[in-house]
Amino acid sequence: MKIAVTPSRPYDWIEKQVLARLQNWGFGDLDMSRITIWTATSKEMAMYRKKDINVFNEGFCRLFPETMKVDLFVESHLTKIHFAGVLAHELLHAWNFQNLIINIPDEWSEGMCNLSSYLTYKSIDFPLARIYEENMMKDPDPIYGDGFRMVLDFYNRYGWDGIRQHIQQYKI
């Protein structure tokens, strides 16, 4: 529990680290003044989403199109490294929303968000981060696993600029 993020342990340092990475990758136009980040338990997130409890749901964004604001939730009690990866993932969902890229196919949406998690883990020099990377590479899910690996392949050929250019076709 010493390496876990909880509501009583500030995550400001993690947020700054993740934002610095996103800026380096070309997502510097993410408007954080319109994003509120919350930690929540699985039970709380289920209540906010109005869905059953799902222990595999580690984060989500609640979007408010009328104000362009985002409530971003990350599961509490994750390790700091895992928290950073989930935060990077959810922040890219927020970036897509802020840039009106909302009709994007799930494989691309979740794939690029998982790519930001993966690259966040790769940038952390700690053995636990290697485990998270490996788990992502082995994920059998057709959206979160196959979609991620498809976007990773695209990234390896064209970089983040290529991904951003590709997803512009889904802008409303």
Secondary structure as GFF3:
##gff-version 3
##sequence-region A 1 172
A	DSSP	alpha_helix	12	24	.	.	.	ID=ss1
A	DSSP	three_ten_helix	32	34	.	.	.	ID=ss2
A	DSSP	beta_strand	35	40	.	.	.	ID=ss3
A	DSSP	alpha_helix	42	49	.	.	.	ID=ss4
A	DSSP	beta_strand	59	64	.	.	.	ID=ss5
A	DSSP	beta_strand	69	75	.	.	.	ID=ss6
A	DSSP	alpha_helix	80	98	.	.	.	ID=ss7
A	DSSP	alpha_helix	106	122	.	.	.	ID=ss8
A	DSSP	alpha_helix	127	138	.	.	.	ID=ss9
A	DSSP	alpha_helix	146	167	.	.	.	ID=ss10
A	DSSP	three_ten_helix	168	170	.	.	.	ID=ss11
###
